[in-house]
Amino acid sequence: MRVQPVPRSDADASDADAMDRFIAEWGEARPDIDVHYLATLGRILRLSTHLREAVDDWLKPFGLSWDVFDLLVTIQRSGNPEGLRPTALYDACLLSSGAMTNRIDRVEKLGLAVRRPDPDDKRATRVALTRRGRTLAEKAMTEHAAQSCRIAEQLTASEQETLARLLRKLLRSFEEPESDEGA
């Protein structure tokens, strides 16, 4: 059954964006499919692209890519001066172990982090920030936070809370394991 998009009132016309046009065009081109999901998921995908481009621009003055920044601030926010084990890093950064190894290699070559023996398990290693890595992570995170706040301030505090709650609900549907009802 096809769900009809909610009609827009004249008062909403000034709020129209490119997704409104895409939804209308898809509704015409494919009336046999339900395209109402574009009103939310299409905007999330489009916003994700814009945000990634903006973050890349914020990080350029620091000579960082998103991948390097993500690794640096993940180690920094742990608060552990000994650093983190690679397994903790790939879990936190949502990467495979191979991808994390490549990322650690890059950050180490840049002189921003070092691998050290794990003081709790001599068979394991930890990745810790160098002084330069810590300084760069702090500066880049300060800029990232300021720019992110500037974007978030397009919404009221109440709108931010509502959006966060709704996005959390969608994220949990992907990130929480499904329960085994029969187990």
C-alpha positions in Angstrom: 0.0 0.0 0.0 1.4 3.4 -1.0 1.4 6.1 1.7 0.7 9.5 0.3 3.1 12.2 1.5 1.6 14.8 3.8 0.5 17.7 1.7 2.5 20.9 2.3 0.6 24.1 3.3 1.3 27.4 1.7 3.0 28.5 4.9 5.6 25.7 4.4 6.5 26.8 0.8 9.3 29.0 2.2 10.8 26.0 4.0 11.1 23.9 0.9 14.4 22.3 0.2 15.9 20.1 -2.6 14.5 17.0 -0.9 10.9 18.3 -1.4 11.6 18.5 -5.1 13.2 15.0 -5.2 10.2 13.5 -3.3 7.7 15.1 -5.7 9.8 14.0 -8.8 10.0 10.4 -7.5 6.3 10.4 -6.7 5.7 11.2 -10.3 8.3 8.9 -11.8 7.5 5.9 -9.6 3.9 6.2 -8.3 4.1 2.5 -7.5 6.6 2.9 -4.7 6.3 4.7 -1.3 8.9 7.5 -1.3 7.8 9.2 1.9 11.0 7.8 3.6 13.0 10.4 1.7 11.5 13.1 3.8 13.6 11.8 6.7 16.2 9.3 5.5 16.9 11.3 2.4 17.6 14.4 4.4 19.8 12.4 6.9 21.9 11.1 4.0 22.2 14.5 2.4 23.0 16.2 5.7 25.6 13.5 6.4 27.3 14.4 3.1 27.3 18.1 3.9 28.6 17.6 7.4 31.4 15.3 6.2 32.5 18.0 3.7 32.3 20.7 6.4 34.3 18.6 8.9 37.0 18.0 6.2 37.2 21.8 5.7 37.5 22.4 9.4 40.3 19.8 9.7 42.3 21.0 6.7 44.1 23.9 8.6 45.4 21.2 11.0 46.6 18.9 8.2 44.2 16.2 9.3 41.8 13.9 7.5 38.7 12.6 9.2 40.3 9.2 9.7 43.3 10.6 11.5 41.2 13.0 13.6 38.8 10.2 14.6 41.7 8.1 15.8 43.4 10.9 17.7 40.3 12.1 19.5 39.2 8.5 20.3 42.6 8.0 22.1 42.4 11.4 23.7 38.8 11.0 25.1 39.8 7.7 26.7 41.8 9.7 29.2 44.3 6.8 29.5 47.9 8.1 29.2 49.0 4.5 28.3 46.7 4.7 25.3 44.3 2.1 24.0 44.6 -1.4 22.6 44.0 -1.7 18.9 40.9 -3.8 19.6 39.4 -1.0 21.7 40.2 1.5 18.9 38.5 -0.5 16.1 35.5 -1.1 18.3 35.2 2.6 19.1 35.9 3.7 15.5 33.7 1.0 14.0 36.4 -0.4 11.8 37.8 -3.9 10.9 41.1 -4.8 12.5 42.8 -4.5 9.1 41.5 -1.1 8.5 42.5 0.0 12.0 46.0 -1.4 11.5 46.4 0.7 8.4 45.1 3.8 10.2 47.4 3.3 13.1 50.3 2.9 10.7 49.4 6.2 9.1 49.1 8.1 12.4 52.4 6.6 13.6 54.2 7.7 10.4 52.9 11.2 11.0 54.4 11.2 14.4 51.1 11.7 16.1 50.9 8.3 18.0 53.2 5.5 19.0 52.7 1.8 19.7 53.9 0.7 23.1 53.9 -2.6 25.0 50.8 -2.9 27.1 51.8 -2.6 30.8 49.1 -5.1 31.7 49.9 -7.7 29.1 53.3 -7.8 27.5 52.0 -9.7 24.5 49.7 -6.8 23.6 50.3 -3.3 22.5 48.7 0.1 23.1 48.5 3.1 20.9 49.2 6.3 22.7 49.3 9.9 21.5 52.6 11.7 21.2 52.9 15.2 22.6 52.4 16.5 19.1 49.4 14.2 18.6 47.8 15.4 21.9 48.3 19.1 21.0 46.9 18.6 17.5 43.9 16.6 18.8 43.1 19.3 21.4 43.3 22.1 18.9 41.3 20.3 16.2 38.7 19.1 18.7 38.2 22.7 19.9 37.6 23.8 16.4 35.3 20.8 15.6 33.2 21.6 18.8 32.9 25.3 17.9 31.8 24.6 14.3 29.5 21.8 15.4 27.8 24.1 17.9 27.4 26.8 15.2 25.5 24.3 13.0 23.4 22.9 15.9 22.4 26.4 16.9 20.2 26.5 13.8 17.8 24.5 16.0 16.4 25.6 19.4 17.4 23.6 22.4 14.1 21.8 22.4 14.5 20.9 18.7 18.0 19.6 19.3 16.7 17.4 22.1 13.9 16.1 20.0 16.1 15.4 17.0 18.7 13.7 19.2 16.0 11.4 20.7 14.7 10.5 17.3 18.1 9.9 15.7 19.1 7.8 18.8 16.0 5.6 18.1 17.1 5.1 14.5 20.7 4.5 15.4 19.8 1.9 18.1 17.9 0.0 15.4 21.2 -0.6 13.7 23.6 -0.7 16.6 21.9 -2.8 19.2 21.9 -6.5 18.7 18.5 -8.1 18.1 17.2 -10.0 21.0 16.8 -13.7 20.7 13.1 -14.0 21.6 13.2 -17.8 21.7 16.4 -18.1 23.8 
